Amino acid sequence: MLLKPTYTIDELLNRCKAGERKAQELLYKQFASKMLGVCMRYAIDKMEAEDVLQNGFINVFKNLDSYRGKGSFEGWIRRIMVHCSIEHYRKHHKMMPVADVDEKGNEPSVNPVVIANMDAKDLMSLINQLSPGYRMVFNLFAIDGYSHKEIAEIVGITEGASKSQLSRARAILKEQVIKMEGKIYGYAG
Amino acid sequence: MQDKELDSLFNSKLDDFEMEPSPKVWNGIADELHGKKGKRVVIYYLSVAASVIILVSAGLLFFNHTQNTFVKPVKQNKVAVKIDKLLPVGDRVKSGTLTTQRMVDAPVNSVTNVSKQAVNMPEEGVNKTATEIPVPINSPGITGPLPTNKPLLAVVTEPQQKQPAMVVPSKATSFTTTPADDQQVPEVVITTTETINTPVKKRGIHSVGGLINAIIAKVDKREDKLIEFTEDDEDGSAITGLNLGLIKIKKQ
């Protein structure tokens, strides 16, 4: 992958490992916007997301030697951002115990076409409105692709709790989507 | 709507969601990686410098007796007077090159030197205490032998009207006038040697407080110093002022 006409990602990484500030800035600018998007999903607002982004990139630069080139570099940074988000959550929020939810309960009806036309910012605002525990599990499972087992290890909860929180998060999101659909199209769902 | 549909919807919309961070994020990262480290180094060197100052101060206090008086070293002042062909005063005024006249004491011995050669270097010292009775020069030139028992007055030009002032031999002064023709320009070089025995009282450092005040005054040029002590022997070394930037305490 070419970042600039003269630098490949490997060259840039080598310069970053040598502590070259300009190279670090180039690397940061290359991934900052995308990684803030990741942090935004786990945070309440942009300010909190930027705090996590800053800590995440500091970890990236301090641990560049541990990147062995296996897998994409973007995937490696993304995992660091996710872990920093969870770490932030652990420091600032307490895990809320959640009762199991019957996943096959009554599901609200949502028109997929309507949802497909929803803006990414609207969906982001829906996620941000979730309680921190729901938000984290839903993000990890639905968007970042972690299994319940991995979530249980990372977050420090049981797999059952992870599944429960995911179900509850989905239910809340569906309700919110229907409300938003009603606002957009002028009727209550 | 199935769960998977919901998941894939959010995934497709938010997986590549981007948002521009504010500049403070990079500044914070750069400070953490580079800036604070530099500040730590500066603080380290400052603390080392402070330790050295304290040690040197203590050494001066205990091993060095301050001198209250001292004698200034002998000064050698040179006054170089370059004079073109000396014309009678009347001629100079006529030619327009002279706007003012000033009498310069030219001690006998120096002029004698000049008369020996078109001097370009100082040969011997001049005794400033020689008796001087000013007599205006009104004869053309001083190239010939001059009577050694008569003091002379050399006429020099000055471009502007000024208060007549004596030439002070404490610094090199050069007077030049426009040469009237191609003749060789005689130069008078007067070297004076004077010894100034000026007893100057130096304010002694009588206490630790005074010593520290003196050192801090060298470093801290502010009106209110970082820390000020009393300089009285009787009072010990009590702190009379403190200036930490935001916090200023001054005891009158």
Contacts between the chains, C-beta under 8 A, distances in Angstrom:
chain1	res1	chain2	res2	distance
A	19	B	33	7.7
A	21	B	30	6.7
A	21	B	33	7.5
A	21	B	34	5.9
A	24	B	29	7.7
A	24	B	30	7.7
A	24	B	33	6.8
A	25	B	26	6.6
A	25	B	30	7.4
A	28	B	26	5.8
A	28	B	29	6.6
A	29	B	26	7.9
A	32	B	20	7.8
A	32	B	21	5.2
A	32	B	25	7.1
A	32	B	26	7.4
A	33	B	18	4.1
A	33	B	19	6.2
A	33	B	20	5.4
A	33	B	21	7.0
A	34	B	16	7.2
A	34	B	18	5.2
A	36	B	18	7.2
A	36	B	19	4.7
A	36	B	20	7.4
A	36	B	21	4.8
A	37	B	14	7.4
A	37	B	16	7.2
A	37	B	17	3.8
A	37	B	18	4.7
A	37	B	19	5.5
A	40	B	17	6.9
A	40	B	19	5.9
A	41	B	14	6.1
A	41	B	17	7.4
A	46	B	19	7.1
A	49	B	19	7.8
A	50	B	21	5.6
A	50	B	22	6.4
A	50	B	24	7.5
A	50	B	25	5.2
A	53	B	21	5.9
A	53	B	25	5.7
A	54	B	25	5.0
A	54	B	28	4.7
A	54	B	29	5.7
A	54	B	32	7.9
A	57	B	25	7.7
A	57	B	29	5.0
A	58	B	29	5.7
A	58	B	32	5.1
A	58	B	33	6.9
A	61	B	29	7.3
A	61	B	33	5.8
A	62	B	33	7.9
A	103	B	3	7.4
A	107	B	1	6.7
A	108	B	1	7.6
A	109	B	1	7.1
A	110	B	1	4.1
A	110	B	6	7.9
A	112	B	1	6.4
A	112	B	5	6.0
A	112	B	9	7.4
A	115	B	1	7.6
A	115	B	9	5.3
A	116	B	9	6.9
A	118	B	13	7.3
A	120	B	13	4.5
A	120	B	14	6.0
A	120	B	17	5.3
A	123	B	9	7.6
A	123	B	10	5.8
A	123	B	13	5.0
A	123	B	14	5.9
A	124	B	14	6.2
A	124	B	17	6.4
A	127	B	10	7.3
A	127	B	14	7.3
A	138	B	10	7.8
A	141	B	7	7.5
A	142	B	6	7.6
A	142	B	7	3.9
A	142	B	10	5.6
A	142	B	11	6.0
A	143	B	7	7.8
A	143	B	10	6.0
A	143	B	11	5.0
A	143	B	14	5.8
A	143	B	15	5.8
A	170	B	3	5.6
A	170	B	6	5.8
A	170	B	7	7.8
A	173	B	6	6.4
A	173	B	10	7.5
A	174	B	1	6.2
A	174	B	6	6.4
A	177	B	6	7.8
